[in-house]
Amino acid sequence: MALGKSAQKIIIDYKILFAKALLHQMDKSVADVAYALGFNEVANFNQFFKHNEGVTATQFRNTSV
């Protein structure tokens, strides 16, 4: 499944997958998602998400609905 991936990359992939699942739940704010993933600052989550997905969490939510 994760052959050839570092442990860090596997963790990032799972965090992104979990973030996407939570973002599909419209009753959860981006801040709720950030805190659920263990981020202390929403800005750090937004930077993490955009770095890995190329769009912000809000943009992802708006295009995925």
C-alpha beads as a LAMMPS data file, in Angstrom:
LAMMPS data file: protein, C-alpha beads

65 atoms
64 bonds

1 atom types
1 bond types

-500.0 500.0 xlo xhi
-500.0 500.0 ylo yhi
-500.0 500.0 zlo zhi

Masses

1 110.0

Atoms # bond

1 1 1 0.000 0.000 0.000
2 1 1 2.595 2.570 1.054
3 1 1 5.611 0.923 -0.513
4 1 1 8.320 3.457 -1.205
5 1 1 6.742 6.234 0.861
6 1 1 8.342 7.716 3.938
7 1 1 6.478 7.615 7.231
8 1 1 6.117 11.394 7.080
9 1 1 4.513 11.231 3.604
10 1 1 2.090 8.534 4.775
11 1 1 1.036 10.704 7.721
12 1 1 0.578 13.734 5.460
13 1 1 -1.502 11.687 3.004
14 1 1 -3.780 10.450 5.791
15 1 1 -4.152 13.953 7.242
16 1 1 -5.146 15.291 3.822
17 1 1 -7.582 12.417 3.306
18 1 1 -9.153 13.030 6.726
19 1 1 -9.254 16.797 6.103
20 1 1 -11.067 16.269 2.797
21 1 1 -13.612 13.978 4.448
22 1 1 -14.271 16.541 7.184
23 1 1 -14.476 19.409 4.686
24 1 1 -17.289 17.575 2.904
25 1 1 -19.296 17.855 6.119
26 1 1 -20.796 21.296 5.709
27 1 1 -21.553 21.590 9.436
28 1 1 -17.801 21.663 10.149
29 1 1 -15.945 24.945 9.748
30 1 1 -12.412 25.053 8.396
31 1 1 -11.334 25.894 11.952
32 1 1 -13.111 22.762 13.254
33 1 1 -11.243 20.678 10.680
34 1 1 -7.921 22.294 11.568
35 1 1 -8.374 21.609 15.279
36 1 1 -9.574 18.033 14.635
37 1 1 -6.320 17.395 12.779
38 1 1 -4.246 18.737 15.649
39 1 1 -3.360 22.159 14.291
40 1 1 -3.253 24.889 16.937
41 1 1 -3.605 27.659 14.360
42 1 1 -6.015 27.703 11.429
43 1 1 -3.422 29.585 9.365
44 1 1 -0.998 26.661 9.733
45 1 1 -3.670 24.230 8.551
46 1 1 -4.486 26.464 5.577
47 1 1 -0.809 26.610 4.622
48 1 1 -0.441 22.821 5.025
49 1 1 -3.535 22.118 2.919
50 1 1 -2.611 24.545 0.136
51 1 1 0.975 23.273 0.017
52 1 1 -0.226 19.683 -0.431
53 1 1 -3.336 20.221 -2.564
54 1 1 -2.626 23.424 -4.486
55 1 1 -5.851 25.058 -3.295
56 1 1 -7.053 26.352 0.043
57 1 1 -9.388 24.285 2.180
58 1 1 -12.210 26.729 1.425
59 1 1 -11.572 26.507 -2.327
60 1 1 -11.544 22.716 -2.073
61 1 1 -14.845 22.751 -0.210
62 1 1 -16.476 25.115 -2.713
63 1 1 -15.420 23.070 -5.743
64 1 1 -16.190 19.694 -4.168
65 1 1 -19.786 20.332 -3.158

Bonds

1 1 1 2
2 1 2 3
3 1 3 4
4 1 4 5
5 1 5 6
6 1 6 7
7 1 7 8
8 1 8 9
9 1 9 10
10 1 10 11
11 1 11 12
12 1 12 13
13 1 13 14
14 1 14 15
15 1 15 16
16 1 16 17
17 1 17 18
18 1 18 19
19 1 19 20
20 1 20 21
21 1 21 22
22 1 22 23
23 1 23 24
24 1 24 25
25 1 25 26
26 1 26 27
27 1 27 28
28 1 28 29
29 1 29 30
30 1 30 31
31 1 31 32
32 1 32 33
33 1 33 34
34 1 34 35
35 1 35 36
36 1 36 37
37 1 37 38
38 1 38 39
39 1 39 40
40 1 40 41
41 1 41 42
42 1 42 43
43 1 43 44
44 1 44 45
45 1 45 46
46 1 46 47
47 1 47 48
48 1 48 49
49 1 49 50
50 1 50 51
51 1 51 52
52 1 52 53
53 1 53 54
54 1 54 55
55 1 55 56
56 1 56 57
57 1 57 58
58 1 58 59
59 1 59 60
60 1 60 61
61 1 61 62
62 1 62 63
63 1 63 64
64 1 64 65
